Amino acid sequence: MGETYKCREDVFLHAEKISKIYPGTKALDEVSFDLLKGKVNVLIGENGAGKSTLMKMIAGIEQPNEGKMYIGDKEVFFKNTTEARKHGIGIIHQELSLFPNLNVYQNIYMNKEKTKGKVALDNKQHMEGAKKVLERLEHPLDLHAKVGELRVGQQQMIEIARNLVEDDLKVLIMDEPTSSLSQQEVKVLFKIMRELTAAGISIVYISHRLEEIMEIGDHVTILRDGRYVADADVKEIDVPWIVHQMTGGAKSYPKRDREVDWNKVETVLEVKDLCLPKAGGGYLVDHLDFELKKGEVLGIYGLMGAGRSEVFECLMGLHPEHTGQVIMNGKELHIKSISRQIDNGFALIPEDRQAQGLVQTLDIEKNCALSALKRYKKGPFLDSRKEAEKVEQEIKDIQIKVADKKLPILSLSGGNQQKVVIGKGILTEPKILLMDEPSRGIDIGAKTEVFDIINKYAEEGLSIIVISSELQEIVSIADRVIVLSNGIKTGEFYGDEIQQDTLVLASYKGHHIEEKES
């Protein structure tokens, strides 16, 4: 195959039917991709579409389970980033990979150190090179400043600078590079990108900001659910075409259809002017208002960094620094701690079940009972019989498939582990259930069961707020959806208004709002 494949002249790298499988999910499914020379190659798709995974293959961070990659007519395989770097491939990560305790020039030259003699570092050369590249980025910084003390936008510029000090750069992968930058910084970055492409360097640009894509992109490739969907030159397409390709319109879940006049249903929660400040200025949650009715399933949709999880963290007492009012059944809550919020009737199903939802050394029963232990006290002791009865009943109620509740939690499948986390929340007898990505990392069968659980408890009068990145899910399960973008509510949709295209368009709205310099 290596001998017979013929690469096009305008293609620097070709990925042929790349697949990547993680436990419980196929992140990439036979994706083919052409990286065009001297162009801004835009890669877009919903959260979880496989964009970052594909770029990790090209940058040598991860290796494909199936498929091949070619540079020119020669097959390549990158065991690590060093091998990819030898072919001129650099990557700017969405999550910054800097050393906060080192200074600016040390970070810029990390792993690219210049030496004088055989051992000594040539810091004079490091400082000169760092000064030059930062001037090029129109972002002069104190070279001796500790990176951890700089604001996020400045750190992002250092991440970019690290890749520009290389002379052999041929490909620069940029994963959400503008998420922390002001409008002025974005303009400078775009100017640099045009200089790079003019010099023949290929750029891969991953962004959720559609107006940026239309401004800076040359060619767009769209992924959906780990598969290639479409590609086109930017000059031949428009935003509605992109949205349609991203969402597809196929639905795999039945639409939640309840004939309820929500105006006549009592309000259990009112959130007014909720703000969560972020370090360096601005807000993670920006003057947010919403309400929740008894027995309602309220969906929250938004892109990464929209502030969705932070809303839940404020409601659960993880951010006592938040401002605004939270009113439950007409009474204002003064949120001080997680345990107090559990007593107030809140329960959280966290996004990361392994790190935040389960104690992996405990058995299934103990995990399920963990949040409600104070309910099973008998004097100073635990009433083990009552605890076992309650857990047994919950296992039956939500149909956790378990042979013996004394087995280790990790003996269960991902879907059943998720049900244990949900059961743990339900056993605290909440009035309001907060569910952050409740179907992440579980198969379609388990997802359907999770949605059945949501419907069951909503019908019984439990008020539920669900965060989901998957459009099909949120369209199917929510009675009402609010959309967040950069911490701001940019849309609210009821019943038949809840459509994939309208949610996507609303989720991009806040991105044209100019970010204030901190």
RALINVEN-V298957 format. One record per residue. N is the residue number from 0. RES is the residue in three letters. PHI is phi in degrees with one decimal (NA if undefined). OMEGA is omega in whole degrees, -180 to 180 (999 if undefined). Layout:
BEGIN
n = [N	N]
res = [RES	RES]
phi = [PHI	PHI]
omega = [OMEGA	OMEGA]
END
This chain:
BEGIN
n = [0	1	2	3	4	5	6	7	8	9	10	11	12	13	14	15	16	17	18	19	20	21	22	23	24	25	26	27	28	29	30	31	32	33	34	35	36	37	38	39	40	41	42	43	44	45	46	47	48	49	50	51	52	53	54	55	56	57	58	59	60	61	62	63	64	65	66	67	68	69	70	71	72	73	74	75	76	77	78	79	80	81	82	83	84	85	86	87	88	89	90	91	92	93	94	95	96	97	98	99	100	101	102	103	104	105	106	107	108	109	110	111	112	113	114	115	116	117	118	119	120	121	122	123	124	125	126	127	128	129	130	131	132	133	134	135	136	137	138	139	140	141	142	143	144	145	146	147	148	149	150	151	152	153	154	155	156	157	158	159	160	161	162	163	164	165	166	167	168	169	170	171	172	173	174	175	176	177	178	179	180	181	182	183	184	185	186	187	188	189	190	191	192	193	194	195	196	197	198	199	200	201	202	203	204	205	206	207	208	209	210	211	212	213	214	215	216	217	218	219	220	221	222	223	224	225	226	227	228	229	230	231	232	233	234	235	236	237	238	239	240	241	242	243	244	245	246	247	248	249	250	251	252	253	254	255	256	257	258	259	260	261	262	263	264	265	266	267	268	269	270	271	272	273	274	275	276	277	278	279	280	281	282	283	284	285	286	287	288	289	290	291	292	293	294	295	296	297	298	299	300	301	302	303	304	305	306	307	308	309	310	311	312	313	314	315	316	317	318	319	320	321	322	323	324	325	326	327	328	329	330	331	332	333	334	335	336	337	338	339	340	341	342	343	344	345	346	347	348	349	350	351	352	353	354	355	356	357	358	359	360	361	362	363	364	365	366	367	368	369	370	371	372	373	374	375	376	377	378	379	380	381	382	383	384	385	386	387	388	389	390	391	392	393	394	395	396	397	398	399	400	401	402	403	404	405	406	407	408	409	410	411	412	413	414	415	416	417	418	419	420	421	422	423	424	425	426	427	428	429	430	431	432	433	434	435	436	437	438	439	440	441	442	443	444	445	446	447	448	449	450	451	452	453	454	455	456	457	458	459	460	461	462	463	464	465	466	467	468	469	470	471	472	473	474	475	476	477	478	479	480	481	482	483	484	485	486	487	488	489	490	491	492	493	494	495	496	497	498	499	500	501	502	503	504	505	506	507	508	509	510	511	512	513	514	515	516	517]
res = [MET	GLY	GLU	THR	TYR	LYS	CYS	ARG	GLU	ASP	VAL	PHE	LEU	HIS	ALA	GLU	LYS	ILE	SER	LYS	ILE	TYR	PRO	GLY	THR	LYS	ALA	LEU	ASP	GLU	VAL	SER	PHE	ASP	LEU	LEU	LYS	GLY	LYS	VAL	ASN	VAL	LEU	ILE	GLY	GLU	ASN	GLY	ALA	GLY	LYS	SER	THR	LEU	MET	LYS	MET	ILE	ALA	GLY	ILE	GLU	GLN	PRO	ASN	GLU	GLY	LYS	MET	TYR	ILE	GLY	ASP	LYS	GLU	VAL	PHE	PHE	LYS	ASN	THR	THR	GLU	ALA	ARG	LYS	HIS	GLY	ILE	GLY	ILE	ILE	HIS	GLN	GLU	LEU	SER	LEU	PHE	PRO	ASN	LEU	ASN	VAL	TYR	GLN	ASN	ILE	TYR	MET	ASN	LYS	GLU	LYS	THR	LYS	GLY	LYS	VAL	ALA	LEU	ASP	ASN	LYS	GLN	HIS	MET	GLU	GLY	ALA	LYS	LYS	VAL	LEU	GLU	ARG	LEU	GLU	HIS	PRO	LEU	ASP	LEU	HIS	ALA	LYS	VAL	GLY	GLU	LEU	ARG	VAL	GLY	GLN	GLN	GLN	MET	ILE	GLU	ILE	ALA	ARG	ASN	LEU	VAL	GLU	ASP	ASP	LEU	LYS	VAL	LEU	ILE	MET	ASP	GLU	PRO	THR	SER	SER	LEU	SER	GLN	GLN	GLU	VAL	LYS	VAL	LEU	PHE	LYS	ILE	MET	ARG	GLU	LEU	THR	ALA	ALA	GLY	ILE	SER	ILE	VAL	TYR	ILE	SER	HIS	ARG	LEU	GLU	GLU	ILE	MET	GLU	ILE	GLY	ASP	HIS	VAL	THR	ILE	LEU	ARG	ASP	GLY	ARG	TYR	VAL	ALA	ASP	ALA	ASP	VAL	LYS	GLU	ILE	ASP	VAL	PRO	TRP	ILE	VAL	HIS	GLN	MET	THR	GLY	GLY	ALA	LYS	SER	TYR	PRO	LYS	ARG	ASP	ARG	GLU	VAL	ASP	TRP	ASN	LYS	VAL	GLU	THR	VAL	LEU	GLU	VAL	LYS	ASP	LEU	CYS	LEU	PRO	LYS	ALA	GLY	GLY	GLY	TYR	LEU	VAL	ASP	HIS	LEU	ASP	PHE	GLU	LEU	LYS	LYS	GLY	GLU	VAL	LEU	GLY	ILE	TYR	GLY	LEU	MET	GLY	ALA	GLY	ARG	SER	GLU	VAL	PHE	GLU	CYS	LEU	MET	GLY	LEU	HIS	PRO	GLU	HIS	THR	GLY	GLN	VAL	ILE	MET	ASN	GLY	LYS	GLU	LEU	HIS	ILE	LYS	SER	ILE	SER	ARG	GLN	ILE	ASP	ASN	GLY	PHE	ALA	LEU	ILE	PRO	GLU	ASP	ARG	GLN	ALA	GLN	GLY	LEU	VAL	GLN	THR	LEU	ASP	ILE	GLU	LYS	ASN	CYS	ALA	LEU	SER	ALA	LEU	LYS	ARG	TYR	LYS	LYS	GLY	PRO	PHE	LEU	ASP	SER	ARG	LYS	GLU	ALA	GLU	LYS	VAL	GLU	GLN	GLU	ILE	LYS	ASP	ILE	GLN	ILE	LYS	VAL	ALA	ASP	LYS	LYS	LEU	PRO	ILE	LEU	SER	LEU	SER	GLY	GLY	ASN	GLN	GLN	LYS	VAL	VAL	ILE	GLY	LYS	GLY	ILE	LEU	THR	GLU	PRO	LYS	ILE	LEU	LEU	MET	ASP	GLU	PRO	SER	ARG	GLY	ILE	ASP	ILE	GLY	ALA	LYS	THR	GLU	VAL	PHE	ASP	ILE	ILE	ASN	LYS	TYR	ALA	GLU	GLU	GLY	LEU	SER	ILE	ILE	VAL	ILE	SER	SER	GLU	LEU	GLN	GLU	ILE	VAL	SER	ILE	ALA	ASP	ARG	VAL	ILE	VAL	LEU	SER	ASN	GLY	ILE	LYS	THR	GLY	GLU	PHE	TYR	GLY	ASP	GLU	ILE	GLN	GLN	ASP	THR	LEU	VAL	LEU	ALA	SER	TYR	LYS	GLY	HIS	HIS	ILE	GLU	GLU	LYS	GLU	SER]
phi = [NA	-56.4	-80.0	-87.5	-68.9	-118.2	-80.7	-68.2	-61.1	-89.3	-108.6	-81.0	-133.8	-122.3	-101.9	-114.5	49.8	-81.3	-125.4	-138.6	-115.7	-109.4	-54.7	87.1	-155.7	-103.4	-70.6	-133.1	-127.1	51.4	-88.7	-106.9	-151.6	-104.3	-96.5	-77.1	-69.0	61.5	-125.5	-91.1	-89.7	-87.9	-120.7	-135.1	166.8	-62.5	-55.2	82.6	-75.2	111.1	-61.8	-64.4	-61.6	-61.3	-67.5	-64.5	-64.7	-68.5	-88.8	81.9	-75.2	-127.3	-119.1	-70.3	-77.4	-143.8	102.2	-135.5	-127.5	-130.0	-112.8	63.1	-96.8	-101.2	-72.2	-126.7	-144.1	-101.6	-73.6	-158.6	-68.8	-61.1	-66.5	-65.1	-64.3	-62.1	-93.7	84.7	-101.4	-118.2	-137.1	-106.2	-78.3	-65.1	-89.6	-61.5	-114.1	-103.4	-106.1	-64.0	-88.7	-102.8	-85.3	-61.8	-69.5	-65.9	-67.0	-63.5	-102.0	-59.4	71.9	-133.5	-61.3	-98.1	-122.4	-115.3	74.5	-95.6	-121.8	-68.4	-77.0	-93.4	-68.6	-62.3	-65.5	-59.1	-68.3	-62.7	-64.2	-65.2	-61.3	-63.8	-69.4	-71.1	-65.8	-61.8	-82.6	52.6	-141.5	-62.4	-133.7	-68.8	-63.8	-94.9	-68.4	-70.4	-62.2	-63.1	-93.9	-87.3	-75.1	-61.4	-61.5	-67.2	-62.7	-61.7	-65.1	-66.5	-59.6	-67.4	-59.6	-56.1	-83.3	-87.6	-80.6	-80.9	-83.9	-100.7	-66.6	-118.3	-134.1	-122.5	-94.1	-121.3	-99.2	50.4	-72.4	-100.2	-61.2	-112.5	-102.1	-75.9	-60.5	-64.3	-65.0	-64.5	-59.0	-63.0	-60.1	-62.6	-62.5	-62.4	-59.7	-67.5	-63.2	-65.8	-66.6	-63.5	-86.8	91.2	-81.2	-91.5	-119.5	-106.7	-123.5	-102.4	-153.1	-93.0	-91.8	-64.3	-68.4	-66.7	-59.0	-67.6	-81.3	-104.5	-75.3	-105.5	-140.8	-114.1	-120.6	-113.9	-112.5	-144.8	52.7	78.4	-122.3	-69.6	-112.4	-163.9	-147.1	-165.5	-71.4	-59.0	-66.2	-100.3	-129.3	-137.6	-61.8	-57.5	-62.4	-60.8	-60.4	-61.4	-66.2	-65.5	-89.9	73.3	90.0	-72.4	-121.4	-114.1	-126.1	-67.5	-71.7	-69.5	-130.5	-120.9	-83.5	-127.6	-87.1	-65.6	-64.9	-95.2	-95.4	-66.6	-87.2	-99.3	-141.1	-124.1	-115.0	-125.0	56.3	-71.2	-130.8	-127.8	-69.9	-111.9	-58.9	88.8	105.8	83.4	-132.2	-79.4	-123.2	-119.2	49.4	-93.4	-121.9	-164.1	-132.9	-136.1	-94.8	-66.3	77.2	-90.0	-106.1	-99.6	-94.0	-119.1	-117.5	174.4	-84.4	-54.9	80.5	-77.2	101.2	-64.5	-62.4	-64.5	-61.5	-61.8	-63.4	-63.1	-65.5	-93.4	90.6	-82.2	-128.8	-61.9	-80.0	-66.4	-123.5	110.1	-114.1	-122.1	-115.5	-118.3	49.2	83.2	-114.7	-72.3	-95.8	-107.8	-80.2	-114.3	-155.2	-65.7	-63.2	-64.6	-70.0	-63.1	-63.0	-75.5	105.1	-103.2	-138.2	-117.9	-98.1	-73.9	-65.9	-102.3	-66.2	-69.1	-82.7	-116.2	-103.7	-130.4	-104.8	-70.0	-87.9	-96.1	-80.9	-62.6	-60.8	-64.1	-61.9	-66.7	-88.2	-54.1	-78.3	-111.4	-56.9	-64.3	-79.5	-111.6	-81.9	-128.9	64.3	-83.1	-108.3	-94.1	-83.2	-61.2	-67.0	-65.6	-58.4	-63.5	-62.8	-63.3	-65.1	-58.7	-64.0	-66.9	-59.0	-70.6	-59.3	-107.4	54.5	-76.0	-82.3	-143.9	-75.2	-151.8	-70.1	-89.7	-72.6	-60.3	-59.5	-75.5	-77.4	-86.6	-68.3	-56.5	-63.3	-73.6	-59.6	-63.1	-64.0	-62.8	-62.7	-65.5	-58.9	-59.9	-68.6	-64.7	-66.7	-81.2	54.9	-75.5	-97.9	-131.3	-109.4	-101.9	-121.1	-99.5	49.8	-67.0	-112.2	-65.2	71.5	-124.4	-76.6	-61.4	-64.7	-66.8	-60.6	-58.7	-65.5	-63.3	-66.3	-62.5	-64.5	-58.7	-62.7	-58.3	-74.2	-64.3	-62.0	-82.7	103.8	-75.7	-89.2	-128.6	-114.7	-119.3	-95.6	-145.9	-89.7	-94.1	-58.5	-57.8	-64.0	-68.2	-64.1	-77.4	-102.5	-93.4	-80.4	-151.1	-130.5	-107.4	-112.1	-111.1	-147.2	53.1	81.7	-105.2	-75.5	-111.5	-172.7	-144.6	-130.7	-119.6	47.1	-70.1	-69.8	-77.7	-124.2	-58.0	-62.4	-66.7	-65.9	-63.1	-61.8	-65.3	-70.8	-95.6	-56.5	-66.0	-75.5	-89.5	-72.4	-64.9	-78.1	-78.0	-66.8	-87.7]
omega = [-180	-179	-172	-178	179	-178	175	-178	-175	-177	176	-178	177	174	-175	174	-180	175	176	-177	170	179	176	-179	174	-174	176	-176	177	180	172	-172	175	177	-173	-179	173	-179	169	-179	-177	178	-179	-180	178	171	178	-179	178	-176	-178	179	179	-180	177	176	-176	-178	177	179	177	179	-179	172	179	176	-176	175	-179	166	-168	179	-174	178	179	175	-176	179	-179	-177	180	180	178	-179	178	177	175	-177	177	-179	172	-173	173	174	-175	-179	-178	179	-172	-177	177	-177	-172	-175	177	178	-177	-178	178	-179	176	-171	173	-179	168	-169	-176	-171	-170	177	179	-175	177	179	178	-177	179	-180	-180	180	-178	-176	179	175	178	178	-178	-175	-179	-180	172	-174	-178	-179	175	-175	180	-179	180	177	-171	180	178	178	179	179	178	177	178	-179	-180	-178	-176	179	179	178	-172	-177	177	180	174	178	-177	-178	-178	-174	-174	-173	-178	-174	173	-180	-179	179	178	179	179	180	180	179	178	-180	179	176	-179	-179	177	179	177	180	179	178	169	-172	176	179	173	-173	-172	-179	176	-179	-179	-178	-170	-173	171	-177	-176	170	-177	175	174	179	176	-179	173	180	-176	169	-177	171	-177	-177	-178	-173	174	-175	179	178	180	-178	-180	-180	-180	-173	176	178	180	179	-180	179	177	-180	175	-173	-179	179	-179	172	-173	178	-178	-178	-177	177	180	-177	171	176	-176	172	-179	179	172	-178	175	-180	179	177	-178	-176	169	171	-165	175	-175	174	168	176	-178	-179	177	178	-178	169	180	178	170	179	177	-180	176	178	-178	179	-176	-178	-180	176	179	-179	176	-178	-178	177	180	-179	-180	180	-179	176	-177	-178	171	-174	-179	-178	176	-177	-179	178	172	-168	-176	-174	180	-177	177	180	174	177	179	176	176	172	-178	169	-171	-177	-177	-174	-178	-175	-171	-173	-174	168	-166	179	180	180	-175	-177	-177	177	-176	-175	-166	-175	-173	-173	-177	179	-176	-180	172	-170	179	-174	178	176	-174	-179	179	178	-178	180	-179	180	180	180	-179	177	179	-176	-176	171	173	-178	-176	180	-176	-176	177	179	177	-179	-177	175	-179	172	179	-179	180	172	180	178	177	179	178	179	179	178	-177	-177	175	179	-175	170	180	-179	179	-176	-177	-179	-173	-178	-178	172	176	-173	-172	178	180	178	-179	179	177	179	176	179	179	-179	-178	-176	176	178	180	175	177	177	-171	171	-177	169	174	175	-176	-175	-177	-179	-172	176	-175	-167	-171	171	-180	-180	167	-178	177	175	-176	177	-176	174	-177	178	174	-172	-178	169	-176	177	-176	-180	-177	-176	-178	179	-180	-179	179	-177	178	-172	-174	-174	178	179	-175	177	180	173	179	999]
END
